[in-house]
Amino acid sequence: MAHITQLIINGVRLPYASRDRYQAKEELLGETREMISGRVTTEGRGLVYFVRYEYDYILPEIWNAISPYLKNKKAFPCTFLTTEGEMKVTNMVCTELTQPSFAFDINGKAYWHNISFTLREERPHADNQSGV
């Protein structure tokens, strides 16, 4: 059974991750502040997509192609499938990255193991900035 593409980082298609290991949803981008009175408020800038991706193992050629984008904290082009099933194209930044380990399968083939990262849309959506 062929799986649809969930995530493409700067032209590199990542392997399909099961639903419990992949999420792409909108959240409010904002800053929480505690006022002198003790009241807590959130200053919202708008809605952004967050993409959470986890995978057990990835071939070295895929990891080597995407890891510079994940490590340098600068925005990069990304295409992703939302939780609602819609493909989106935007610039993303990596906000969380777990360093994978290098491993070999029983035939001696090399893999990067335990891939895990979170991406955030660089800027709030243009159509959702007002009224938030």
One Martini backbone bead per residue (centre of mass of N, CA, C, O) as a GRO file, in nm:
protein
  132
    1MET     BB    1   0.094   0.038   0.025
    2ALA     BB    2   0.057   0.364  -0.047
    3HIS     BB    3   0.182   0.663   0.072
    4ILE     BB    4   0.150   0.968   0.155
    5THR     BB    5   0.272   1.273   0.168
    6GLN     BB    6   0.372   1.474   0.455
    7LEU     BB    7   0.695   1.556   0.409
    8ILE     BB    8   0.885   1.847   0.281
    9ILE     BB    9   1.234   1.936   0.270
   10ASN     BB   10   1.364   2.106   0.036
   11GLY     BB   11   1.264   1.845  -0.163
   12VAL     BB   12   1.260   1.630   0.073
   13ARG     BB   13   1.132   1.322   0.122
   14LEU     BB   14   0.969   1.176   0.377
   15PRO     BB   15   0.881   0.930   0.551
   16TYR     BB   16   0.620   0.766   0.654
   17ALA     BB   17   0.423   0.838   0.936
   18SER     BB   18   0.250   0.757   1.175
   19ARG     BB   19  -0.004   0.920   1.335
   20ASP     BB   20   0.152   0.908   1.625
   21ARG     BB   21   0.426   1.054   1.460
   22TYR     BB   22   0.221   1.275   1.330
   23GLN     BB   23   0.188   1.639   1.315
   24ALA     BB   24  -0.047   1.908   1.190
   25LYS     BB   25  -0.102   2.219   1.354
   26GLU     BB   26  -0.274   2.478   1.490
   27GLU     BB   27  -0.141   2.769   1.662
   28LEU     BB   28  -0.075   3.004   1.889
   29LEU     BB   29   0.121   3.286   1.852
   30GLY     BB   30   0.286   3.380   2.158
   31GLU     BB   31   0.289   3.571   2.470
   32THR     BB   32   0.341   3.522   2.806
   33ARG     BB   33   0.213   3.729   3.079
   34GLU     BB   34   0.281   3.879   3.390
   35MET     BB   35   0.124   4.074   3.589
   36ILE     BB   36   0.132   4.261   3.870
   37SER     BB   37  -0.151   4.137   3.965
   38GLY     BB   38  -0.116   3.818   3.838
   39ARG     BB   39  -0.213   3.824   3.573
   40VAL     BB   40  -0.258   3.626   3.278
   41THR     BB   41  -0.133   3.684   2.948
   42THR     BB   42  -0.189   3.673   2.586
   43GLU     BB   43   0.004   3.760   2.310
   44GLY     BB   44  -0.116   3.754   1.992
   45ARG     BB   45  -0.008   3.705   1.644
   46GLY     BB   46  -0.110   3.414   1.550
   47LEU     BB   47  -0.133   3.157   1.326
   48VAL     BB   48   0.040   2.840   1.335
   49TYR     BB   49   0.228   2.581   1.224
   50PHE     BB   50   0.280   2.253   1.356
   51VAL     BB   51   0.543   2.002   1.322
   52ARG     BB   52   0.547   1.654   1.405
   53TYR     BB   53   0.836   1.427   1.386
   54GLU     BB   54   0.870   1.063   1.370
   55TYR     BB   55   1.145   0.817   1.341
   56ASP     BB   56   1.332   0.535   1.354
   57TYR     BB   57   1.449   0.545   1.042
   58ILE     BB   58   1.714   0.681   0.826
   59LEU     BB   59   1.874   0.750   0.567
   60PRO     BB   60   2.163   0.919   0.521
   61GLU     BB   61   2.073   1.090   0.267
   62ILE     BB   62   1.836   1.224   0.413
   63TRP     BB   63   1.966   1.340   0.668
   64ASN     BB   64   2.192   1.504   0.518
   65ALA     BB   65   1.977   1.691   0.368
   66ILE     BB   66   1.810   1.803   0.642
   67SER     BB   67   1.995   1.879   0.891
   68PRO     BB   68   2.085   2.172   0.823
   69TYR     BB   69   1.795   2.293   0.860
   70LEU     BB   70   1.747   2.195   1.159
   71LYS     BB   71   2.021   2.331   1.289
   72ASN     BB   72   2.023   2.660   1.192
   73LYS     BB   73   1.743   2.830   1.259
   74LYS     BB   74   1.633   2.862   0.970
   75ALA     BB   75   1.446   2.916   0.715
   76PHE     BB   76   1.243   2.681   0.518
   77PRO     BB   77   1.114   2.492   0.284
   78CYS     BB   78   0.769   2.357   0.315
   79THR     BB   79   0.581   2.052   0.291
   80PHE     BB   80   0.249   1.971   0.426
   81LEU     BB   81   0.028   1.771   0.615
   82THR     BB   82  -0.251   1.809   0.755
   83THR     BB   83  -0.481   1.684   0.973
   84GLU     BB   84  -0.710   1.758   0.744
   85GLY     BB   85  -0.556   1.691   0.446
   86GLU     BB   86  -0.377   1.946   0.373
   87MET     BB   87  -0.168   2.107   0.163
   88LYS     BB   88   0.130   2.290   0.255
   89VAL     BB   89   0.313   2.602   0.186
   90THR     BB   90   0.616   2.699   0.364
   91ASN     BB   91   0.795   2.847   0.614
   92MET     BB   92   1.034   2.697   0.835
   93VAL     BB   93   1.123   2.611   1.176
   94CYS     BB   94   1.331   2.473   1.411
   95THR     BB   95   1.249   2.404   1.766
   96GLU     BB   96   1.306   2.079   1.768
   97LEU     BB   97   1.589   1.849   1.841
   98THR     BB   98   1.683   1.516   1.818
   99GLN     BB   99   1.956   1.335   1.838
  100PRO     BB  100   2.057   1.094   1.656
  101SER     BB  101   2.150   0.769   1.590
  102PHE     BB  102   2.380   0.534   1.488
  103ALA     BB  103   2.303   0.250   1.275
  104PHE     BB  104   2.255  -0.110   1.220
  105ASP     BB  105   2.164  -0.363   1.055
  106ILE     BB  106   2.186  -0.708   1.003
  107ASN     BB  107   2.339  -0.626   0.711
  108GLY     BB  108   2.505  -0.335   0.765
  109LYS     BB  109   2.314  -0.105   0.732
  110ALA     BB  110   2.288   0.233   0.743
  111TYR     BB  111   2.144   0.447   1.008
  112TRP     BB  112   1.919   0.668   1.134
  113HIS     BB  113   1.810   0.695   1.475
  114ASN     BB  114   1.565   0.863   1.619
  115ILE     BB  115   1.368   1.070   1.483
  116SER     BB  116   1.316   1.419   1.608
  117PHE     BB  117   1.080   1.693   1.535
  118THR     BB  118   1.005   2.054   1.527
  119LEU     BB  119   0.790   2.269   1.349
  120ARG     BB  120   0.756   2.622   1.248
  121GLU     BB  121   0.606   2.869   1.138
  122GLU     BB  122   0.747   3.165   1.072
  123ARG     BB  123   0.458   3.290   1.013
  124PRO     BB  124   0.173   3.403   1.019
  125HIS     BB  125  -0.105   3.396   0.870
  126ALA     BB  126  -0.252   3.621   0.666
  127ASP     BB  127  -0.565   3.520   0.717
  128ASN     BB  128  -0.512   3.518   1.065
  129GLN     BB  129  -0.412   3.796   1.197
  130SER     BB  130  -0.684   3.894   1.235
  131GLY     BB  131  -0.850   3.881   1.548
  132VAL     BB  132  -0.623   3.757   1.772
   0.00000   0.00000   0.00000
